[in-house]
C-alpha cells in the first residue's frame, strides 16, 4: 500500500519559508546599500533624519564668534566690512546697520553715552518733557550674561538710532567691560525691524 508524502512536503516547504530572517533581499537594494534587519530598525530618526534641525524643519543657524561674542547671521542679513573700533558690523536689511563694539576697560557711564547718542539723534537733553518721553521707551533686556538697556531714539531731528548698553559683571562700574550696539537706518526701517533685531540681541552669548 502506498503512503502519501504530500503533507510532509508541504510542512517542509512552510518550514523553509518561515526560517528566513527579517533581512531585506540584497537584490532589492540599491547598489552599495547594505541589507537592513527590519526587526532591528529603530523608530527614532538617525543622523540626517532628525539631527539638529529646528522644530519647523529648517537647519539650525550657524554660530560665529567675534572677540568672545557668539552670534548668528539671520537669513537676509549680511556681515559688513571690518570697521575701526567695531567688533562686528551687520546689515539687517532695509538699510539698517548694526555696529557692535566692545570696550574692555569700560566707556564711561550709561548717562554720558546716552547724552552723546541723544545729540546724534537730534534731541535736546535739556528738554525735560522730551527726555521723559524718550526714557519711557527704554527697556531692560539681556545680552549674554549682561543686563542691558534697549534705547530707541527715533523721533529726534538728527539720525534715528537704537542704542544698546550692556556692561558685564555682577556690579558693573564705568571701568567694567561694556558692549554697545548702535543700530542705525531710516526711522521706519528701524521700527519695522526692531522686534527681529531685539530678538537677535537677546540671543547673543559669550564664550
C-alpha positions in Angstrom: 0.0 0.0 0.0 1.4 3.4 -1.0 1.8 6.2 1.6 1.2 9.8 0.6 4.0 12.2 1.1 2.2 15.4 0.2 1.6 16.7 3.8 5.3 16.1 4.7 6.5 18.0 1.6 4.1 20.9 2.4 5.3 21.1 6.0 8.9 21.2 4.9 8.2 23.9 2.4 6.5 26.1 5.1 9.4 25.5 7.4 11.9 26.7 4.8 9.8 29.9 4.3 9.4 30.5 8.0 13.1 30.0 8.9 14.2 33.0 6.9 15.3 36.1 8.8 14.0 39.7 8.6 16.9 40.9 6.5 15.9 42.6 3.2 16.8 40.7 0.0 20.1 42.2 -1.2 18.9 42.0 -4.8 16.1 44.5 -4.0 18.5 47.1 -2.6 20.3 50.0 -4.4 23.9 49.3 -5.3 26.2 49.7 -2.3 23.3 49.7 0.2 23.7 47.1 3.0 20.8 44.9 3.9 18.6 46.1 6.8 17.3 43.9 9.5 13.8 45.2 9.9 13.4 43.7 13.3 16.3 45.9 14.5 15.3 49.2 12.7 14.9 52.0 15.3 11.8 54.1 15.5 13.8 57.2 16.2 15.4 59.1 13.3 19.1 58.7 12.8 21.7 61.2 11.6 20.3 63.3 8.8 16.7 62.4 9.6 16.2 64.4 12.7 19.7 65.8 13.6 20.0 69.4 14.7 17.1 70.7 12.6 14.8 73.2 14.2 11.2 72.2 15.0 10.0 73.7 11.8 12.4 71.5 9.8 14.9 74.3 9.0 18.6 73.7 9.7 19.9 75.2 12.9 21.5 78.6 12.3 25.3 78.5 12.2 27.1 80.3 15.0 30.1 82.6 14.7 32.4 84.3 17.2 34.0 87.7 17.4 36.2 88.6 20.4 34.2 86.2 22.6 30.8 87.2 21.3 28.8 84.3 19.9 26.3 85.3 17.3 24.3 84.2 14.2 23.6 85.8 10.9 19.9 85.5 10.2 18.6 84.9 6.7 18.5 88.2 4.8 21.3 89.7 6.9 24.9 90.1 5.9 28.3 90.8 7.6 29.8 94.2 6.7 33.4 95.1 6.1 35.6 95.4 9.2 35.5 98.9 10.7 37.7 100.6 13.2 36.6 100.4 16.8 34.0 97.7 15.9 33.9 94.0 16.7 31.3 93.4 14.1 29.1 95.1 11.6 25.9 93.5 10.3 23.5 94.7 7.6 20.0 93.7 8.7 18.1 94.7 5.5 16.2 97.8 4.6 19.4 99.9 5.1 19.6 99.0 8.8 23.2 98.7 10.1 24.2 97.2 13.5 27.5 98.3 14.8 28.8 96.1 17.7 31.6 97.4 19.9 33.5 96.1 22.9 35.1 98.3 25.5 37.3 96.1 27.7 38.1 98.9 30.2 34.7 100.5 30.1 33.5 103.5 28.2 32.1 105.8 30.9 28.5 105.7 32.3 25.2 105.0 30.6 24.2 108.6 31.1 27.4 110.0 29.5 26.9 107.8 26.4 23.2 108.5 26.3 23.9 112.2 26.2 26.2 111.7 23.1 23.6 109.4 21.4 20.8 111.9 22.1 22.9 114.6 20.4 23.5 112.4 17.3 19.7 111.6 17.1 18.8 115.3 17.3 17.3 115.5 20.9 17.8 118.3 23.3 18.8 116.8 26.7 17.7 120.0 28.4 14.1 119.4 27.2 12.6 117.7 30.3 9.3 116.7 28.6 11.1 115.2 25.5 13.5 113.3 27.7 10.7 111.9 29.8 9.0 110.6 26.6 12.3 109.2 25.3 13.1 107.4 28.6 9.6 105.9 28.7 10.6 103.8 25.7 13.7 102.3 27.3 13.6 98.7 28.2 15.7 96.3 30.2 16.9 93.3 28.2 19.7 90.7 28.3 22.8 90.5 26.1 24.5 87.2 27.1 25.2 87.5 30.8 24.9 91.3 30.8 21.9 93.3 31.9 21.4 95.7 29.0 19.3 98.7 28.2 17.4 98.9 24.9 17.0 102.6 23.9 15.0 103.6 20.8 15.9 107.2 19.7 13.6 107.5 16.6 11.8 110.8 16.9 14.6 113.4 17.0 15.7 115.8 14.3 19.0 114.0 13.7 20.0 110.5 12.7 17.5 107.9 14.0 19.0 105.0 16.0 18.5 102.4 18.6 21.2 102.1 21.2 22.0 99.1 23.4 24.2 99.5 26.5 25.4 96.3 28.1 28.0 96.4 30.9 29.2 93.0 32.2 29.7 91.8 35.7 27.6 91.4 38.8 28.1 95.0 39.9 29.4 96.9 36.9 31.3 100.1 37.2 32.3 102.7 34.5 35.5 100.6 34.1 33.7 97.3 33.6 33.9 95.6 30.2 31.0 97.1 28.2 29.4 96.1 24.9 27.4 98.6 22.9 25.2 98.2 19.8 24.4 101.2 17.7 21.6 100.4 15.3 21.1 103.0 12.6 18.9 103.5 9.5 15.7 105.2 8.4 13.2 105.6 11.3 10.5 103.5 9.6 13.0 100.7 8.8 14.2 100.7 12.4 10.6 100.4 13.7 9.8 97.6 11.2 13.0 95.6 12.1 13.2 96.4 15.8 11.5 93.2 17.0 13.7 90.9 15.0 16.9 92.9 16.0 15.9 92.8 19.6 15.3 89.0 19.5 18.7 88.6 17.8 20.3 90.8 20.5 18.8 88.7 23.3 20.0 85.5 21.7 23.7 86.6 21.8 26.0 84.9 24.3 29.6 84.9 25.3 32.2 82.2 25.1 
